[in-house]
Amino acid sequence: MELAGIAQRIREKHGIPVNARDVGRMLAAALASEDIWRIVDLAGLPMLATCEGLQAFAEQGWVEFGGERVRLTEAGKRVAEALGIRPAQELRCPRCGGRGLELEPFRGLAQEFARLARNRPEASQEFDQGYVTEETTVARIALAFSRGDLAGKEVLVLGDDDLVSLAAALSRLPKRVAVLDVDPRIVDFLRQTAKEERLALDVYRHDLREPLPPELLRRFDTFFCDPTESFRGYLAFAHRGISALRGPGGAGYLGLTRLEASLTKWRQIQRALLEAGAAITDLFPNFHEYVNWPYIETMRAWSHLPVKRVPGKYEPWYRSALIRIELVEEARVENVRYSGDIFTDEEAATT
Ligand SMILES: [Fe+2]
């Protein structure tokens, strides 16, 4: 079977847009590692598509599933060679982890933040949570500082299991930090910590499916959010953030994976951001690394995995890009209510 045939099978079974080149990327990932999580990460495609691709490879006799490993067979090696496919290599800069940032000036913040984050609430499936590593949160703050979006600015965080609001307030750089979250555990943790540490942090309990409270509209210079990745869910977060910006010059920081969002969805999202009045100024692949959440075995993709191994808590495989947008025109977004399930679509894997 040609790679194109496998791509067609994936499209038909899962409704996820992939092409023959994508299937080649799955094979390149399987050439590089026997570990299922590393393969999923390296392939950089919707996770359910990669799982289906690996099943097809096994049926072709290109790989074998043994224990917890995905082993390439001699037949698999020959196919790869014939197609000119080489093992995937990330070639990530070991010093900055590919973020291109010098974090030394933020070392003190990183230490203080790690101390406060120790008692954070664990990630909850109910709210599609899964938080980034502490280093990632600090790197986000450093990047925002370097872009002039932090010092002396009014900052809003929409959904904050990553504790970005805490790190921002702890830096003592912003003029004001406000944060919205639906999870009462996060709200309580942020309020309590802010009180103990005498941090200026306005914490609101708010469901982002609901319109923003009027007092938060057009009031901020910068927003941060790491949206759920269905198209509707993504827009719910992104549009709320944009509607909170004061106007042109305001900036937003958003996460977006390749594991739950095909490039077809990326394109829809990018177009929606542009239509809302923003330009995409920066895009860092794999900027965010996530700590493994406790509901790995009940997430949607688990049953699709060809080999099942629970990864260690600090064995990152789920990563996402950081996208910075800047408003260049007056925002064109509606502050509407979103009803129903905003978390799930064909590509959802970790919900
Ligand atoms: Fe570097």
Residues whose N, C-alpha, C, O or C-beta is under 5 A from the ligand:
A	BS01	LIG	C93 R95 C96 G100
